[in-house]
């Protein structure tokens, strides 16, 4: 069991033939770790126990999955633990140290290896190609958020001077700054104008980067449309109301994963409920939000778009019947249910090729 941190790694082991449970802390280095594992293997051999299987586990965190791939390439069996799946003591002031955490995780992994799956959950270790395929849509999402933040900051800056009719998103917005006049009849202060020009320059750079990402994505789709993920993206993008960006996000974040069934799909997206039942108490605490936040946001936005593009579909009518009271809380609750149903429909479409009647497809992806 490895406890990973930025500067140090703490390794706790169970070595056959050795009564004590060795514990070693050293500076973060993969070669030192591999040498330690082989040294413990030699100690077991000297004690008369031959080790043919070395199992290593650690929690998913900042370091990602590079260490798991590195160890697997050298014949080590590696598992990555989902951190929130490990049960911990609920004492108000429980002792917490790296040593105690490593010992707890070691017992959890041993129970999981014995065939008791409820001890913890293991994370699927992606390949480098799978991780790299997510970079485009994640960077696109980050840049769009930065653009929104810049535009909101510029509008807030102008609102402090009583100017509300200036649109910073226009192509020639920088040329109109010198013409802006406050309600008092005077121009904007020079330092404020300089700040606005700097923000507009940043906004222009961000937009150019967004366009380059979108062009590169279209080129990849056109160059290799027959690959598994690209074929999924092109199929999803044929649905009315779904563009290339949404399709690419859904495919690389969830639809290309090997999920067991529809319940696992909804659970991974965090679109399931969190019931609280004890004795006679029965209540729902709302969304679990334990899954992929990007998928959850995308599907809720897509559900609202679906009501606009397919108002006569069976799913839209199902939503309208249950949200007929017009209350905001009911609409918010049911839009999550609609997003969950839509996600399952899309998952079935890319896995089985089944196109439901609720979805209207274009002849080709836009």
PyMOL commands that set and color helices and strands:
alter all, ss='L'
color gray80, all
select helices_A, chain A and resi 30-46+66-72+83-85+98-113+117-119+128-133+135-159+174-179+190-223+228-236+244-255+262-268+293-309+314-322+328-352
alter helices_A, ss='H'
color red, helices_A
select strands_A, chain A and resi 2-4+8-12+23-27+55-59+77-81+122-123+273-278+281-287
alter strands_A, ss='S'
color yellow, strands_A
deselect
rebuild
show_as cartoon
